[in-house]
Amino acid sequence: MMFDMDNTSSFKNESFYNDTGELYKNGTLPIWAIKFYFTVIFFGSFVSFVSVIALLRCKRSGQVTCNYLGVIFNDILPEFKEINLKQKLLITHTAMHGVGTPYVKKVFDGIGIIFQTVPEQQDPDPEFSTVKFPNPEEGKSSLDLAFRTADQQGSVVILANDPDADRLACAEKQKDTNQWKVFTGNELGALLGWWMLFQYRKKNPGKSLENVYMVCSTVSSMILRTIAKAEGFHFIDTLTGFKWIGNKALELQSAGKEVIFGFEEAIGYMCSMAVVDKDGVSAAYQLATCASYLYSQGKTINQQLQEIYDKYGQHLSLNSYYICHDPVLIKKIFDKIRTKRGPDTYPETILNGKYQITTVRDLTTGYDNNQPDKKAVLPVSSSSQMITFNFSNGLVCTLRTSGTEPKIKYYTEMCAYPDIKDKTQITKTLEEMVDAICEEMFEPKLNGLQAKAG
Ligand SMILES: *[C@@H]1O[C@H](CO)[C@@H](O)[C@H](O)[C@H]1NC(C)=O
């Protein structure tokens, strides 16, 4: 959450943090105190009472946490707090041996979410004794204990923070298969994006969305771009990493725009401009409240997700990498892609013309044939490789090197048109295209590249 040790402090705007890191702008005491006073007067209900008690208690836990809670309790609509209290959906939470538990507890207590921790993982433990990789991004194995705890108590929704609580994973027990589904970072991005838009409309009935923005890293799912186009708000993609997302959000905000959500596929979510960074605690309360709301409507999280894809079009992704320890060879491979028939001539099709490439953006050289002057808008870095292709059938594919590992990574996503319903067919096309892209662009045999194991 906001005490994140990642090197993102460079973009934290002065107006939000003083030099001891205290939140200023949104959480100063008199404003929320007054607002809550009126909330209590107006609703006179138990719902507000719960939040006020939590806020009074939080005075003991320090100014930053207290202001943070003030922002959260103020942000969530009373009707959703009421649903949380009525629905009593039991959430299982794991802090993955990290720092999340006390903050999640304060937030959940204040908005009426009932939850249980995974006891073995609720407190900081530098040995991370119960998990092989203490990272919910590593997928299922890190959640084994959470599955067991949830099954014992009959809880069907698991929320998992990573140890420094800036990321969030989620799993839901599926009724038909009796299996846990662990949502991908992109699926949660789609769901939270939908939920933030849903709440924005409730808070601003009838207001046009022309000033509303969502921001996302360019290798994440383009589902929000699709939703933005359909619903009439704006979508902006940035380079990977939350410093780019956060900086873009601050830039938009100072231009008078409303940024209501940001995410990256590596389970990082920014659900409020109060913390201009990924934050696993605010993502947790948003998702818990969203789940309570959905269950109160007789719907599961997965059902809502499928509804989103049915309405806007299936978005299926396939990401992987090759290992290559030779930087000279990597440069040769990418240079070959960008000089098919001379400078700036990229492949125009794959599989001998079966699939057409419509646009190319090369953030190593700054070439973008989708821009009138053929110059890329996003920042260019000649020290790393990154090329993105758009195909006419909706496939988006980014080939890039990793700054820190000897990898050539590829990120692909089929953004299918909503009238194409056959998921099996979409998957087949995606796999066929990804195979062809890898063969034709990387020539793994010729170059001795080693595919990701498994
Ligand atoms: C791909 O196409 C979309 C519009 O369909 C455009 O917004 C986007 O910039 C394109 N991306 C690249 C990398 O050319």
Ligand as a Chemical Component Dictionary entry (heavy atoms), coordinates in Angstrom:
data_LIG
# 
_chem_comp.id                   LIG 
_chem_comp.type                 NON-POLYMER 
_chem_comp.pdbx_formal_charge   0 
_chem_comp.three_letter_code    LIG 
# 
loop_
_chem_comp_atom.comp_id 
_chem_comp_atom.atom_id 
_chem_comp_atom.alt_atom_id 
_chem_comp_atom.type_symbol 
_chem_comp_atom.charge 
_chem_comp_atom.model_Cartn_x 
_chem_comp_atom.model_Cartn_y 
_chem_comp_atom.model_Cartn_z 
_chem_comp_atom.pdbx_ordinal 
LIG C1 C1 C 0 -3.758 -0.591 -32.538 1  
LIG O1 O1 O 0 -5.003 -0.092 -33.011 2  
LIG C2 C2 C 0 -5.709 0.773  -32.129 3  
LIG C3 C3 C 0 -6.996 1.200  -32.744 4  
LIG O2 O2 O 0 -7.671 0.179  -33.321 5  
LIG C4 C4 C 0 -4.883 1.957  -31.781 6  
LIG O3 O3 O 0 -5.557 2.753  -30.822 7  
LIG C5 C5 C 0 -3.543 1.546  -31.241 8  
LIG O4 O4 O 0 -2.738 2.668  -31.042 9  
LIG C6 C6 C 0 -2.863 0.583  -32.212 10 
LIG N1 N1 N 0 -1.639 0.128  -31.578 11 
LIG C7 C7 C 0 -0.490 0.103  -32.224 12 
LIG C8 C8 C 0 0.649  -0.403 -31.410 13 
LIG O5 O5 O 0 -0.324 0.442  -33.363 14 
# 
loop_
_chem_comp_bond.comp_id 
_chem_comp_bond.atom_id_1 
_chem_comp_bond.atom_id_2 
_chem_comp_bond.value_order 
_chem_comp_bond.pdbx_ordinal 
LIG C1 O1 SING 1  
LIG C1 C6 SING 2  
LIG O1 C2 SING 3  
LIG C2 C3 SING 4  
LIG C2 C4 SING 5  
LIG C3 O2 SING 6  
LIG C4 O3 SING 7  
LIG C4 C5 SING 8  
LIG C5 O4 SING 9  
LIG C5 C6 SING 10 
LIG C6 N1 SING 11 
LIG N1 C7 SING 12 
LIG C7 C8 SING 13 
LIG C7 O5 DOUB 14 
# 
